[in-house]
Amino acid sequence: MNDKTYDLNGDGVPDEVTKIGETLYIDYNRDGKFDAMVTPEGEIYADLDGDNTFRTRMVDSTGDGVIDTLETDLDGDGVPDLIEKDTTGDGVLDTVIRPDDETTA
């Protein structure tokens, strides 16, 4: 296990990165719990509820290096829903896409 610190989210506070095997684990808030993981294939998953399950896939859908979409099961049906970032600046997520093609804003 290797521990290093980097400022990954640009807030001026070092984030702890731990490598276990070929997977990187990130503790953004330095509370001793991993907040995100990066697989050897480069996929990024977040643990949004603190239970170390890393069920939420974080996606850079435009290739600009910014995470702008989350894939997670919001309604508990076992199928990932997509959440897209706030692009209008109103503080509200622009789109939640459910697998049955219903879209809510």
Steps between C-alpha positions, in 0.01 A plus 500: 500500500640840395367830638564833327334837511390715205255787464269316260194721534682835497381621841851568632485210747700183425287191433632163607544238228557136597595230252387150587598253230435686175205704635531856629283612793450869574412668830397853394403628844776321697253337739666158470227363269545453127271724295586377151691227322668481160513155341803380301290564187458867601134488603416717801244401762381701801373389838223756555349347813816405692446124501808410287294362211610741222176451305499836324695519176641845424520585129676768293251487213662775293867406541594837652632351827196610704265249661157605375282190527433247775359152447328359808183314590278775643176307524630160613390308190851367432545706183735804502341842453699789351539835674646783293663812644354847536589671172267798543653622827170498689623246756262229376607182327395532138396145427426174672459229239327183608537179298136508389591823310301726730695819562452731793665836557 
